[in-house]
Amino acid sequence: MRISKYSNMSNASISNRSLLIPIAISGIIGECFLSIYFSGVLVPKNLFTVLTSATQLSNLVMKHRSEIFLDAWLMGIGSILSVIFYVGLVYMSGAIVRFSGLLTIIASAVVLAVALVDVTFMVEAANAAILGHADTTKVAFDFIAGGGEAFDYTFIFGPAPMLITSIGSVLLRSAIIPRFFGYAAIAVGVMLFVAGLLSIFYSSAGAITTVFEIVQLSRVIWVLTTAIFILIFRKGRGRIGS
């Protein structure tokens, strides 16, 4: 029994429809990894930002080297899995050759690149501490935490709002989930765009980090609800992919 127009995925084979499961799971696991990273559970940023001495910071980094490396791994793998989720939705929606689909793919590549640069600075901070390069450790941490934090700005100045907005546009014309998810994604993208504008006029890194985290939470909720919806209706009889 077909309960709605979302019961069918036009022009998609059964083998292609089965890709919805790993795509959705990638989104869920990716967001879980990224949430652990951004929460600071493993490496609390305030633990490092209160130190003014490069030597003290280097010693603390050496003490928490394993946690920093695990955090970097979660950031890297979580970002890759999230990109698989976004690009997978574009593919399953048949939007690879549409403008919105191409924008999603380009934005995904940029977000992944920024995330991997972030990971590189984390690894460099830890390795420099081991080698005794205290000043290098301090410079690396200035990029990823504290008053000199740069990567939050990089995300919201372009790639993050473009990614979530473009995937929303893709889903508005997709048959795999209701259009509500597309509108919700666009709303989150607008919030990210506004957060980027506010950061121009409010120079405090702490303030913009708080705004970014609030908007980031809404993005995480969107990804998780979208992925869970796909999993439930993909497996249910008479629903997605039946």
N, C-alpha and C positions, 0 to 999 in steps of 0.2 A: 504494500500500500504506500503510495507516495503522498506525503503530507504537504509539500510545498514545492515551489520552483527550485529550491535548493536541494531537492532530492536528486536532480540530474546534474551532471557535469558534461556539458556538450563538448564534442570533439576530443574527448579524453578516453583512452583505453583503460581497461581494468588494471593493467600493470602500472600505468601512470597514476591512476587514482590511489593505488597502494602506497605511493610515495608520500601521501599526506601524513601517514603515521610517523615516519622518521623526520619529516619536516616539522611537525608539531612537537615531537619529543626534543628535537634540536632547540627549538625556541624555548621550551620549558627549562631544559638543563642549562642552556646558555644564560638565561636570565637569572637562574638560581646562582650560577657561578659569579656573574657580574654583581648580583646583590650582595653576596658575601664580600666581594672586593670593595664595593663602594661603602658598605656598612662599617668598615674598619675593624671588624671583629678580630682579624688576625694581626693586623698592623695598625693600631690606633694612631692617626696622624698627629693628634695633639701630644702624643708621647715624644715625637721627634721635633715638632715645631717650637716647643718651649725652650729648646736648647739653642744657645747663641754661639757656643764654642764649636769650631769644626772638629776638634779632637774629641770632645764629648759625644758629638753626633756620630762620628766614625766608630767610636767604641760601642755605642748603643746599637748601631746598625750591625756590627759584627755579632753582637749578642743575639739579635733577632734575624740573622741571615736566613735561616730555614723558613721562617714565617714570611719574610719578604719574597723569597723565591716562590713559595706556594701562592702568595697573593698575585705575583706576576703571571704565574701559570694559569690561575683562574681567570685573570683578565684576558690573557691571550686566547685560551681555549673558549672561554665564554663569548668573546667577540666573534670568533670564527663560527661557532654554533649559531649565534644570532644572525650572522650574515646568511648562513645556510637557510634559516627560517625565512628571512625577507626575500631572498632570491628564489627560494622554493615556492613562495606564494605567487611571485611574479610568473614563474614557469607554469604552475598549475592553473593560473588564471588565463594562460595563453596571451600574456601581455609583454613578452620579451621584445617584440618589434614595435610595441606602442611607445609613445613618448614618455608616458608616466612609468612604464616598465623600465625603459632605459635609464631614466632619472634615478629610479630605485637602485638599479645595479651600480650606477656610477657613485651614488651616495654611499652605498654599502661598502664599496671599495675604499672610499675616502675615510669612512668611519673606522674600518679595519686598519688602515694605514696609521691613523692617529693613535689607535689603541696599541698597536705594536710598537710605535715610537715611545708611548708611555711605558710599556713593558721594558723596552730597551733601557730607559733611564732608571727604572727600578733595579734592573740587573746590574747596571753600571754602578749605581750607588753602593750596592752590596759588595761587588767585586773590588771596587776602589777602596772600600774600608778594609778589606782583607789584605790588600797590597800596601796599606798604610798611607794611601793618598787621601788624606782627610779633606783637603780643599775640594777635590773632585767630588767626593761624596756629598759635601754640602751644596755644591752647585747643582748636582743631579737632583737632590731632594728639593731644592728651590723650585725646580720645574714641576714637580709632582705633588708638593704639599706646602702648606703655609702661605705666607703673604706673597711669595713669588710664584704661586701656582699658575700654570699656564694652560694645562690640558682641558680643564672645564670650559675655559673661554673658547678654545679651539673647537670643541664639540658643538657648542651652542651658537657659534658664529657662522654656521653654514651647514655642515654635513648632517648633524642630528635633526634639525627641523626639516631639511630637504628630504631625508630618508623617510621619516614617519609620515610626512605629508604626501609624498609620492606614492608610498605603498597604500595609503588611504585612497588615493585617486584610482589606483589599480583595483582595489577591492570594491569600489563603487560599481564597477562593470564586471565583477566576477560572480560566478555562480556557486562558488564553494562555501561562502558564508553570507549571512544577511548584510545588507548595505549599511546597517547601523554601525558595524565594525569599521567600515570605511570612513564614515562621518566622525566617529570617535577618534580615529587615527589622525585625521586632519585637525581636529580640535587640539589634540596633544601637540601636533606640529606647530600650530599657531602659538600655543603657550611657550614652546621652546624658542620660537622666533621672538616673542615678546621678552622672554628672559634674556635673550641675547642683546636686545635693544636696551633693556634696563641696565645691563652690565656696563654699557658705554658711559652712562651717567652716574653710576654708583661704583666708584673705584675700589671699594673695600672687597678684597677677595673672599673674606668670610661671608659677607652678605650675599654675594653672587653664588657662592657655593651652596648656601642654604636654599636659595631660590632654585638652583639647578637640581638639588636633591629632591625637592618637592615635585618638580616637573618630571624628573627622572622616575619617581615613584609612580606617577600616573602612566608613564610609558611602560613600566614593568607590569603594572596591572593590566594594561591593554594587551600586551604580548601574551601573558599567562591566560587571560580569559579567552583570547582568540584561539590559542593553541589547544586549550582544554575543550572549547566548543568543537573544534575540528575533530579532536580525538573521539569525543562522545558521539557526534553525529556521523562520523566516518564508520564507526563500528555498529551503530544502531541500524536495525532493519528499516528499510524504507527511507533512509536519510542519505546524508552525503555519501556518494560513491556506491549506492545500492543499485 
